[in-house]
Amino acid sequence: MSLIQFAIKMEKDGEAYYEKQVEQFKGQPIARVFGFLAEAERKHAALLASCDAGQPVEYEDPALNKARHVFSDLKNYRVDETAAPRQLEVYRYAMEIEQKSIDLYRKLRTDSGQDAQRELLDFLVEQEEDHYALFEQLTELVERPEAWVEDAEFGQREDY
């Protein structure tokens, strides 16, 4: 299996993981974010497949902009204390998936001798870094109330 084929498999695995989270968080605002991310991973796999087949690729990912819009709607999001540990586990695992993708695409870019392929890989690295940052923010959103209560008496804190 070539590295591009492996990257396609990783994107499909990411899509499957996010689709599973859509089902697990059905009815909650975060399910929409997982849906948009699953769509983004599906598009990434298609881009990689086109590149692997030597076809020209056009890429733009409006899915992340949709996810950001949904994320901004979460400012009044309340964390269910019973679900928080599971949410954190899901977010951290998603961060691991995204980091593996970032690392793989950077390696592929270094090894690539084609400008078009490098450009695509730069795009994918940027996309995966945005996905990673989204989960980093979600993790902070879930963890922060607990940390704030534990440390409320100590020093200056960032605005919430």
C-alpha positions in Angstrom: 0.0 0.0 0.0 1.4 3.4 -1.0 1.5 6.3 1.4 -1.2 8.0 -0.6 -3.4 4.9 -0.3 -2.7 4.8 3.4 -3.7 8.5 3.7 -6.9 7.7 1.9 -7.6 4.9 4.3 -6.9 7.3 7.3 -9.4 9.8 5.9 -12.0 7.1 5.4 -11.4 5.9 9.0 -11.7 9.5 10.2 -15.0 9.8 8.3 -16.3 6.6 9.9 -15.3 7.8 13.4 -17.0 11.2 12.9 -20.1 9.5 11.5 -20.2 7.3 14.6 -20.0 10.4 16.8 -22.9 11.9 14.9 -25.0 9.0 16.0 -23.7 9.0 19.6 -24.4 12.7 20.1 -27.6 12.8 18.1 -29.8 15.7 19.2 -26.9 17.7 20.6 -25.4 20.7 18.8 -22.0 19.0 18.6 -23.5 16.3 16.3 -23.6 18.9 13.5 -19.9 19.6 13.9 -19.1 15.9 13.7 -21.3 15.7 10.6 -19.4 18.6 8.9 -16.1 17.0 9.8 -17.1 13.6 8.4 -18.0 15.5 5.2 -14.6 17.1 5.2 -12.8 13.8 5.6 -14.8 12.3 2.8 -13.8 15.2 0.5 -10.1 14.8 1.6 -10.2 11.1 0.7 -11.7 12.0 -2.8 -9.0 14.6 -3.3 -6.3 12.2 -2.5 -7.8 9.5 -4.7 -7.9 12.0 -7.6 -4.3 13.0 -7.0 -3.2 9.3 -6.8 -4.9 8.7 -10.1 -3.0 11.6 -11.7 -6.2 13.7 -12.2 -6.2 17.5 -11.6 -7.7 18.4 -8.2 -9.7 21.4 -7.2 -10.0 21.9 -3.5 -11.9 24.0 -1.1 -13.4 23.0 2.1 -16.5 24.9 3.1 -17.3 22.2 5.7 -14.9 23.7 8.2 -16.5 27.1 7.9 -19.8 25.5 8.6 -18.3 23.7 11.6 -16.9 27.1 12.8 -20.4 28.6 12.4 -21.9 25.8 14.5 -19.1 26.2 17.0 -19.9 29.9 17.5 -23.5 28.8 18.2 -22.1 26.8 21.1 -21.2 29.8 23.3 -24.2 29.0 25.6 -23.5 25.3 25.4 -23.9 23.5 28.7 -21.8 20.5 29.5 -23.7 17.6 30.8 -21.6 16.5 33.8 -22.4 12.8 33.2 -21.4 13.1 29.5 -18.3 15.3 30.0 -15.8 12.4 30.6 -17.0 10.6 27.4 -17.0 13.9 25.5 -13.4 14.6 26.5 -12.4 11.1 25.5 -14.0 11.5 22.1 -12.4 15.0 21.6 -8.9 13.7 22.6 -9.1 10.7 20.4 -10.2 13.0 17.5 -7.2 15.2 18.2 -5.0 12.1 17.9 -6.5 11.2 14.6 -6.0 14.7 13.3 -2.4 14.8 14.5 -1.6 11.5 12.8 -3.0 13.0 9.6 -0.9 16.1 10.0 2.2 14.1 10.5 1.5 11.8 7.5 0.8 14.7 5.2 3.9 16.6 6.2 6.0 13.4 5.5 4.3 12.9 2.2 5.0 16.5 1.3 8.6 16.2 2.1 8.9 13.1 0.0 6.9 14.5 -2.9 8.6 15.7 -6.1 5.5 17.1 -7.7 4.4 20.7 -7.1 0.7 19.9 -7.5 0.9 17.2 -5.0 2.8 19.4 -2.5 0.1 22.1 -2.9 -2.6 19.5 -2.1 -0.7 18.2 0.9 -0.2 21.8 2.2 -4.0 22.3 1.9 -4.7 19.0 3.7 -2.2 19.9 6.5 -3.9 23.2 7.0 -7.4 21.5 7.0 -6.3 18.9 9.6 -4.6 21.6 11.7 -8.0 23.5 11.7 -9.8 20.3 12.7 -7.2 19.8 15.5 -7.7 23.3 16.8 -11.5 22.9 16.8 -11.2 19.8 19.1 -8.6 21.6 21.2 -11.2 24.4 21.8 -14.0 21.9 22.5 -11.7 20.2 25.0 -11.1 23.5 26.7 -14.8 24.3 26.7 -15.5 21.0 28.5 -12.5 21.1 30.9 -12.5 24.8 31.8 -15.4 25.0 34.2 -13.9 22.4 36.4 -10.4 24.0 36.3 -11.9 27.4 37.0 -13.8 26.1 40.1 -10.7 24.3 41.4 -8.5 27.4 40.9 -10.9 30.2 41.4 -9.1 31.7 44.4 -5.7 31.8 42.7 -4.5 34.8 40.6 -5.6 36.3 37.3 -7.7 34.2 34.9 -8.4 34.6 31.3 -11.8 35.9 30.4 -14.3 33.2 29.9 
